[in-house]
Amino acid sequence: MKSIPRWVILLIAIYAGIGLLTLGFQTFLRLDQCSGSRACAIRIAKGVVWSAVWPAYWPVYAAGLHPGEEAIARLKNDIQADQIGIVHRRFPCRSPDVHFFGYRFRIIVKGDVAEGEVCWNFSTRKWTWRILPTYSLSRLNPHD
């Protein structure tokens, strides 16, 4: 049986260490939002899942490789809104396709407010977006 190279073991150990730090961070953030044991258990379980994924993303997040200005520019180009703003970062971005990174945005069009997701598509190297279907402004979504 072939042994695992030391660098692979070191890499796994570093990833696990960062994952544990992320778990502590996720738990700290989520405990303030707990209301009841079931809801708290679900939030902490989500934190565990994020902790397994986030270490791979920390370098991208820390470097700010995808500043929100580019996403806002794409939205302003596509949507004639009175106001557009970033609410927060999304990881992974929830969209019809699976994207790795994006933002939750809020728009106001003629007094009508909506939120959506603007996501970075690594294969096309473009921002894609959609307004969440619960808002009447979702009629503005691109139809591919």
ABEGO torsion letter per residue (X at the ends): XBBBBAAAAAAAAAAAAAAAAAAAAAAAAAAAABBEAAAAAAAAAAAAAAAAAAAAAAAAAAAGABBAAAAAAAAAAABBBABBBBABBBOBBBBABBBABBBBBBBBBGGBBBBBBBBBBAAAGBBBBBBBAABAAAAABBBX
